[in-house]
Amino acid sequence: MKNILLTGASGFIGKHLFGKIKLNYQVHLLLRSPSEIHEYTHVYEDLDASLDFSTALSGIDCVIHLAARAHILEEETALPLEQFRAVNRDLTLSLARQAAKNGVKRFVYISSIGVNGICNEKPFTFRDEPRPVDDYAQSKLEAEQGLRLLSVESSMEVVIIRPPLVYGKGAPGNFKRLVKLTNISLPLPLGAIHNKRSFVSVDNLTDLIVTCIEHPHAKNETFLVSDDEDVSTSQLLAKLLSAQGKPNMLIPIPVNILKFLGSIVKRKAVIERFTNSLTVDIEHTKKTLGWLPPLSLDEGVARCFNENYKG
């Protein structure tokens, strides 16, 4: 495969991925606004399922689809599920159907571990029955289902990747919240969170995506991904503090008290995400692809604060 169409290249993961694949592939970008990132850029100001992507798909061997409506905790919009579906399901399936029609060989879709659920007592596997509990994950699951059907109805191969929380230098969302907490020059009441969570560095995730572009055994598979090292939220915070050369000032406050305080300040969902367990089993990914995460968790965290690291 030589020609790749990448969506979501202006996002956190997309920027890292583009930096890797442009070295070995001819990369075309599908963006919402003009960009100086690359000369092969196709601009669609309002990305939606009604658009004709045939020009962008001409001569493309593989599509890597990162663009999505991001998950927002404490969603306040009137019809969030339909808005998630419009981008995460309908746009995805429209692009995929047009890709198949235009002779694209492989479609790599970045989904979410939220398709499996938001917490567990034993690690999720790729075989587990999906149990999405929010609108974002539901829309991602529906996109997956449509893509699998398309892989049966056409000759285009589909690869689905479900990452947990993705971290790295400049990462948004919950990881950004954790980094902000470590910048508070006061003791933090987060030293008694004894959960287990899987994380994946953006470098490990993009390495897996690159592997899935051409690997013959990735065909029509679903892969879970992580750094293959589970830690508690308290342990992760300690690593973040250590990587910045800051003292560990985590005070052990019981989780039930944290949840009570979170409900008072209307941040219950945020507290639950940080205190619940969510782990993934990536044995299928490692065995099927002969793949191992290039970076350890400690190495990934260190890169978050390395001023010389550009990604």
C-alpha distance (Angstrom), angle and dihedral (degrees) to the residues before:
residue distance angle dihedral
M1 . . .
K2 3.77 . .
N3 3.81 108.9 .
I4 3.79 121.9 61.2
L5 3.79 129.9 -176.9
L6 3.80 110.9 -152.3
T7 3.80 123.3 -167.3
G8 3.78 122.8 -165.7
A9 3.81 93.3 30.3
S10 3.80 91.7 147.5
G11 3.81 92.2 59.8
F12 3.79 129.0 88.8
I13 3.82 97.0 -94.3
G14 3.79 93.0 34.8
K15 3.80 94.2 57.3
H16 3.79 91.4 52.4
L17 3.79 92.9 44.9
F18 3.80 93.8 48.3
G19 3.79 90.0 54.2
K20 3.81 89.6 57.1
I21 3.78 103.7 41.4
K22 3.81 97.5 43.0
L23 3.80 88.5 71.0
N24 3.80 94.5 64.5
Y25 3.80 106.3 18.5
Q26 3.78 140.6 49.8
V27 3.79 99.8 -111.4
H28 3.80 124.6 -157.3
L29 3.80 118.9 -168.8
L30 3.78 129.2 -144.6
L31 3.81 108.2 -158.5
R32 3.79 140.6 164.2
S33 3.81 94.0 -131.0
P34 3.83 137.7 26.0
S35 3.78 114.3 -80.7
E36 3.77 138.2 -171.5
I37 3.80 90.9 -148.3
H38 3.77 95.0 99.6
E39 3.79 141.1 -5.7
Y40 3.82 94.3 -125.9
T41 3.79 96.5 69.8
H42 3.80 126.9 142.4
V43 3.80 112.9 -161.7
Y44 3.81 123.8 -153.4
E45 3.80 109.1 172.3
D46 3.81 95.1 -158.9
L47 3.77 110.0 30.4
D48 3.78 110.2 -153.7
A49 3.78 140.4 143.2
S50 3.82 94.4 -96.3
L51 3.80 95.2 65.9
D52 3.78 125.6 107.8
F53 3.82 108.2 -126.3
S54 3.80 96.3 176.5
T55 3.81 93.9 113.7
A56 3.80 92.3 51.8
L57 3.81 91.2 45.5
S58 3.80 96.8 48.9
G59 3.81 110.0 121.9
I60 3.82 93.4 -1.7
D61 3.80 118.7 145.8
C62 3.80 99.7 -174.9
V63 3.81 134.9 18.7
I64 3.80 119.4 -153.9
H65 3.78 107.6 -164.4
L66 3.79 115.1 -159.0
A67 3.81 101.0 143.0
A68 3.80 112.1 111.2
R69 3.75 145.5 143.3
A70 3.78 100.4 -97.4
H71 3.76 123.9 -125.8
I72 3.81 113.7 -101.8
L73 3.78 121.3 -163.3
E74 3.80 115.1 -133.7
E75 3.84 90.8 20.7
E76 3.80 110.2 -156.0
T77 3.80 103.8 179.5
A78 3.78 117.8 115.9
L79 3.83 99.7 -117.3
P80 3.80 106.5 16.4
L81 3.81 96.3 161.9
E82 3.80 93.5 57.1
Q83 3.80 90.5 45.9
F84 3.80 91.0 50.8
R85 3.81 90.5 47.1
A86 3.81 92.7 50.8
V87 3.81 91.7 61.5
N88 3.79 107.6 20.1
R89 3.80 97.4 41.4
D90 3.80 111.8 16.7
L91 3.81 98.3 39.1
T92 3.80 91.1 43.4
L93 3.79 94.1 51.4
S94 3.80 93.7 43.4
L95 3.80 90.6 52.6
A96 3.81 91.2 45.2
R97 3.81 94.4 49.2
Q98 3.80 90.6 49.4
A99 3.80 89.6 46.5
A100 3.81 91.1 54.3
K101 3.80 90.7 47.2
N102 3.81 90.3 51.5
G103 3.79 93.7 52.0
V104 3.80 100.3 -103.1
K105 3.81 108.3 166.9
R106 3.81 100.6 -152.5
F107 3.81 137.8 18.8
V108 3.83 116.2 -161.0
Y109 3.80 111.7 -162.6
I110 3.80 123.0 -166.2
S111 3.78 105.4 -148.4
S112 3.83 127.8 164.1
I113 3.78 139.1 -101.1
G114 3.80 84.0 -125.8
V115 3.82 85.4 83.1
N116 3.82 86.3 72.4
G117 3.81 93.8 43.5
I118 3.80 141.7 -86.4
C119 3.81 100.2 -93.8
N120 3.79 140.9 15.1
E121 3.77 146.4 176.0
K122 3.80 94.6 -140.7
P123 3.81 126.9 31.2
F124 3.78 119.2 -81.3
T125 3.80 116.1 -116.6
F126 3.78 131.0 -160.8
R127 3.82 89.1 -108.2
D128 3.81 96.3 56.8
E129 3.78 119.1 114.2
P130 3.83 108.4 -102.8
R131 3.80 114.4 -107.5
P132 3.81 108.5 178.3
V133 3.80 113.4 -179.1
D134 3.80 102.2 -174.2
D135 3.78 136.6 51.2
Y136 3.80 94.8 -108.2
A137 3.80 93.1 55.5
Q138 3.79 92.3 42.6
S139 3.81 90.8 56.0
K140 3.81 90.3 48.2
L141 3.81 91.1 51.1
E142 3.79 91.8 50.4
A143 3.81 89.3 51.6
E144 3.81 89.9 51.3
Q145 3.79 91.3 50.8
G146 3.78 91.9 50.9
L147 3.79 92.0 47.9
R148 3.79 92.7 51.6
L149 3.78 90.6 51.6
L150 3.80 90.0 49.3
S151 3.82 90.9 52.0
V152 3.80 88.2 57.7
E153 3.79 94.8 45.1
S154 3.81 95.9 45.8
S155 3.79 140.4 32.7
M156 3.80 92.9 -110.7
E157 3.80 115.1 113.2
V158 3.80 119.1 -134.5
V159 3.80 127.8 -152.2
I160 3.81 120.3 -171.5
I161 3.80 122.6 -163.5
R162 3.82 122.2 -170.2
P163 3.81 113.0 -165.3
P164 3.81 126.2 -174.8
L165 3.82 119.0 -142.2
V166 3.81 108.0 -23.8
Y167 3.78 115.5 -146.1
G168 3.76 135.8 -175.7
K169 3.77 143.6 118.2
G170 3.79 107.2 -35.1
A171 3.81 94.7 5.7
P172 3.83 114.5 164.4
G173 3.79 130.9 -144.4
N174 3.79 124.5 30.8
F175 3.79 94.2 -5.2
K176 3.79 89.8 55.5
R177 3.80 87.9 52.1
L178 3.81 90.6 53.6
V179 3.81 92.4 49.4
K180 3.80 90.0 49.9
L181 3.79 89.1 53.6
T182 3.81 90.6 56.0
N183 3.80 89.3 54.6
I184 3.79 91.7 62.1
S185 3.81 107.5 102.4
L186 3.78 92.5 -144.0
P187 3.81 135.1 83.2
L188 3.81 112.0 -82.2
P189 3.84 121.5 -138.9
L190 3.82 91.2 -137.2
G191 3.79 104.2 97.1
A192 3.82 98.0 104.8
I193 3.80 102.5 57.6
H194 3.80 101.3 123.4
N195 3.78 98.5 177.7
K196 3.81 127.9 122.4
R197 3.78 122.4 -124.0
S198 3.78 136.4 175.3
F199 3.78 119.1 -138.1
V200 3.79 133.3 179.2
S201 3.77 127.5 -150.5
V202 3.77 115.1 -131.6
D203 3.81 87.8 -119.6
N204 3.80 92.6 57.0
L205 3.79 92.4 44.9
T206 3.80 94.3 49.9
D207 3.80 90.3 46.3
L208 3.80 89.0 56.9
I209 3.79 91.8 47.0
V210 3.81 90.3 52.7
T211 3.81 89.2 49.5
C212 3.81 90.0 53.5
I213 3.80 94.4 54.3
E214 3.79 93.3 81.3
H215 3.81 110.4 -1.1
P216 3.83 106.6 126.7
H217 3.80 93.4 -144.5
A218 3.82 92.7 55.7
K219 3.80 90.0 72.9
N220 3.82 111.6 128.0
E221 3.81 92.6 -15.9
T222 3.80 133.4 135.8
F223 3.80 116.2 -138.3
L224 3.79 131.8 -166.7
V225 3.79 115.3 -154.6
S226 3.80 138.1 -164.9
D227 3.79 141.6 140.0
D228 3.83 85.0 -89.8
E229 3.81 90.5 -121.4
D230 3.80 121.6 97.9
V231 3.79 122.7 -154.0
S232 3.78 138.5 169.0
T233 3.78 121.1 -104.3
S234 3.81 88.0 -110.8
Q235 3.81 90.4 53.5
L236 3.80 91.4 48.6
L237 3.79 91.1 50.7
A238 3.80 89.5 50.0
K239 3.82 89.4 52.6
L240 3.80 91.1 49.1
L241 3.80 90.9 51.2
S242 3.80 92.5 46.4
A243 3.82 92.4 49.2
Q244 3.80 88.4 56.1
G245 3.78 93.4 47.2
K246 3.80 91.6 -113.3
P247 3.81 126.9 140.1
N248 3.79 119.3 -104.9
M249 3.81 104.8 -108.8
L250 3.80 98.7 166.1
I251 3.80 112.1 144.8
P252 3.85 117.0 -154.0
I253 3.81 105.3 -119.5
P254 3.85 116.4 165.6
V255 3.80 114.5 -102.0
N256 3.81 93.6 -126.9
I257 3.79 89.1 61.1
L258 3.81 90.8 49.6
K259 3.80 90.4 51.9
F260 3.81 91.2 48.6
L261 3.79 91.4 51.4
G262 3.81 90.0 45.6
S263 3.80 91.3 55.8
I264 3.79 90.4 51.7
V265 3.81 93.6 54.4
K266 3.84 92.3 39.6
R267 3.79 94.4 -111.5
K268 3.78 97.8 112.0
A269 3.83 93.8 125.5
V270 3.79 91.4 51.7
I271 3.82 93.0 49.6
E272 3.79 91.7 47.8
R273 3.82 91.7 51.8
F274 3.79 89.8 53.3
T275 3.81 96.8 44.4
N276 3.82 104.5 37.6
S277 3.80 121.9 85.9
L278 3.81 121.4 -111.5
T279 3.78 119.4 169.3
V280 3.80 133.1 164.3
D281 3.79 133.7 -151.8
I282 3.82 110.8 -136.3
E283 3.81 98.5 178.7
H284 3.81 90.9 111.6
T285 3.81 90.2 53.3
K286 3.80 93.4 48.2
K287 3.80 95.9 45.4
T288 3.80 97.6 41.7
L289 3.80 95.5 48.1
G290 3.79 101.5 25.1
W291 3.80 84.1 -123.3
L292 3.79 131.2 151.6
P293 3.81 127.5 -179.2
P294 3.84 105.2 -97.4
L295 3.80 92.7 -147.2
S296 3.78 131.4 51.1
L297 3.79 119.4 -133.7
D298 3.82 90.7 -104.2
E299 3.81 91.2 51.3
G300 3.78 91.5 48.2
V301 3.80 92.4 50.1
A302 3.81 91.8 47.2
R303 3.81 90.3 55.8
C304 3.79 90.0 57.3
F305 3.79 89.8 70.3
N306 3.79 101.2 31.4
E307 3.80 105.8 116.0
N308 3.81 91.2 -158.8
Y309 3.80 94.7 53.1
K310 3.81 111.9 100.1
G311 3.81 99.6 173.3
